[in-house]
Amino acid sequence: MVAAFEVEKSTSIYSGILRLADLSYSIANGDEVFYLIVPDKREKDVVAQLMRPAIRNNRISIKYILFSDLRKHFDALCTFGDNQRIMEKIAKDAADPVPRV
């Protein structure tokens, strides 16, 4: 496994983070990146949850991608991406929520 995605539209952000953490502790080797795909209006909640000490201080790399960024860059990602690392271009980190696009 090199990456995992959790699309979080209707359930709590925390439950999505918990599912990614469970996956990480169950089968990950430490090199993976985990992504939450979330509606723009829930960005503040994502940042708040990812900044919780219990989440922030673990070894899991969880980043998030806003629906609008995914929609905006979908064609380019599909055209120019040849592996999961292309997602890093639009992914945000709670500690530094500025995408690299």
N, C-alpha and C positions, 0 to 999 in steps of 0.2 A: 504494500500500500504506500502510495506517495502523497495522496491528498484525499480529503473527505469533505463533503459539502452537506450542510444542513440548511434547507430552505425553511425559514421561520416566518410564516405569514399569520397564523392564527393562534398558536399556543405561546406560552411565555418564553421570553428570550432565555431566561435561566434554564428552562427545561431543555432547550436546544443546546445550550452550552454543556449541560450535564450529559446529554446523549453523546456529544463529541468527546467529552472527557472519558466517559465509559468506553467508547470505542478505542480511544488512545491507550487506556490502561489495559484493555483486553488484547489488542493485536498489534499495536504500534511498536516501532523500534526506536523512535525518537527523532527521526529525520523528516517526518511528515509535517504537512501544514494542514490545518483545519480551517474551513471557511464557513461563516454564517452568511447566508444570503437573506437580506432583510428589506422590508419596505422603508423608504426614506423617513417616514414619520416616526419610525421606531429607533432611529439612530442614537438619540440621547439615552434610551434604555439600554441599548447594546453597549455603549461606552461605559455606562454606570455598572452594568453587570460584569463586563470584562475587567474593570478596574477594582473589583472586590478583591481583597487580599487572598482569599482562598483560590481564586481563579488566577490572578496576576502572578502569584508566587509558585505556581506549579510549572512543570516542564513542558506543557503543551503550548504549541504555537497556534493560537486562534486569532484569525483575522476576520474582517467582515467586508462584505460587498453590498452596496445599496442597489436596490432594484433598478433605479434610474441609471446608474453607472453601467450595470450589466446590459440594459437595453441599449444605451447609447453606444457602447463599444462592442456589442455582440458580433457584428459582421467582421470587424477588424480582428477580434480574438479568433474567430473561426478561420479567417483567411491567413493570418500571420502566425498563429500559435501552432507549435508542433509538440508541445507537452504542457503539463499543468502549470509550469512556471509563468506562463503568459498571464495567469490570473493575478500575479503580483503587481502587474501594471495598474490594476484598478482596486486592489484590495487595500483596506485601511487597517491600521493598528490602533487600538484604543488609546495607547500612550501617544500616538502621533497620527491623528486621523486625517492626514492630508494624502490623497492618492498620488501615485507617481506618474500620472498621465500628463 
